[in-house]
Amino acid sequence: MAFTWLSKKQPIVTLSNCEAEYVAASLSVCHAIWLSNLLRHMGVIRDEGIVIRVDNKSAIELAKNPVNHGRSKHIDVRFHFIREQIKKRKVELEHVESRAQAADVFTKPLPITRPF
């Protein structure tokens, strides 16, 4: 269940959709781990894996594969934090279709509907 959201400009210029989604997922993982630790400290939740839903399969593969690809070697090392968390099984990335991506609700235009 999602109960937090954040919308902000990414701290870097990305060169592809894959890279933009990868950076966004990495930032989401940082936020989710912080929130999970806070809730665990308060006794609200137990140790459970965190699921981050991503609508870009290439970004998921980039996060799961620790090999530096030619197209990703320019990505700042701090964004590869996500790989470490996946390896530790603290985080799992799950693919979700773009039309079902709840995170897009505040960033995509709404369909035009007629009032009558």
C-alpha positions in Angstrom: 0.0 0.0 0.0 1.4 3.4 -0.9 1.0 6.1 1.6 3.6 8.7 0.6 4.5 10.5 -2.6 6.9 13.1 -3.8 7.2 15.1 -7.0 10.2 17.1 -7.8 12.7 18.0 -10.5 15.5 15.4 -10.8 18.9 16.6 -9.6 20.6 15.7 -12.9 20.0 15.8 -16.7 19.3 12.3 -17.9 19.9 11.1 -21.5 17.2 8.5 -21.8 13.8 7.4 -20.3 15.6 4.4 -18.9 18.1 6.6 -17.0 15.4 8.9 -15.8 13.4 6.0 -14.4 16.5 4.5 -12.9 17.4 7.7 -11.1 13.8 8.1 -9.9 13.7 4.5 -8.6 17.0 5.1 -6.8 15.7 8.2 -5.1 12.5 6.3 -4.2 14.5 3.5 -2.6 16.3 6.0 -0.4 13.1 7.6 0.7 11.4 4.2 1.2 14.2 2.8 3.3 14.2 6.0 5.5 10.5 5.7 6.0 10.6 2.0 6.7 13.3 2.5 9.3 11.2 5.3 10.9 8.1 3.1 11.1 10.0 0.1 12.4 11.6 2.3 15.1 8.1 3.4 16.1 6.9 -0.2 16.2 4.4 0.3 13.4 5.9 -2.3 11.0 8.1 -5.3 11.1 11.0 -6.1 8.8 9.5 -6.6 5.4 10.9 -6.1 2.0 10.1 -2.9 0.2 8.5 -3.1 -3.2 9.1 -0.3 -5.7 6.9 -0.4 -8.8 8.6 0.8 -11.9 7.1 1.1 -15.4 10.4 0.8 -17.3 11.7 -2.7 -17.8 15.1 -1.4 -18.9 15.5 0.5 -15.7 14.7 -2.6 -13.7 17.2 -4.7 -15.6 19.9 -2.0 -15.1 19.2 -2.0 -11.4 19.4 -5.8 -11.2 22.5 -6.2 -13.3 25.6 -5.0 -11.6 27.7 -4.9 -14.8 28.4 -1.5 -16.1 27.0 -1.1 -19.5 28.5 1.3 -22.1 25.3 3.3 -22.1 25.1 3.6 -18.3 28.7 4.2 -17.3 28.1 8.0 -17.1 25.4 7.5 -14.4 26.6 8.9 -11.1 27.7 6.2 -8.6 25.3 7.4 -5.9 22.4 6.2 -8.0 23.7 2.7 -8.1 22.8 2.5 -4.4 19.7 0.7 -5.6 21.7 -2.3 -6.8 23.2 -2.8 -3.3 19.7 -2.7 -1.7 18.4 -5.3 -4.2 21.4 -7.5 -3.5 20.7 -7.2 0.3 17.0 -8.1 -0.4 15.9 -5.0 1.3 14.2 -3.8 -1.9 12.5 -5.5 -4.8 11.6 -3.7 -8.1 8.4 -4.8 -9.7 7.2 -4.0 -13.2 3.9 -2.3 -13.5 2.2 -1.2 -16.8 2.4 2.5 -17.4 -1.4 2.9 -17.4 -1.4 1.4 -13.9 1.5 3.4 -12.5 0.1 5.2 -9.5 3.1 7.5 -9.3 2.1 9.1 -12.6 -1.2 10.5 -11.4 0.4 13.9 -10.6 2.7 14.1 -13.6 0.5 13.0 -16.5 -2.3 15.0 -18.1 -5.9 14.0 -17.3 -8.1 13.0 -20.2 -10.5 15.6 -21.5 -14.1 14.9 -20.5 -17.2 16.7 -21.5 -19.2 18.1 -18.5 -22.6 17.1 -20.1 
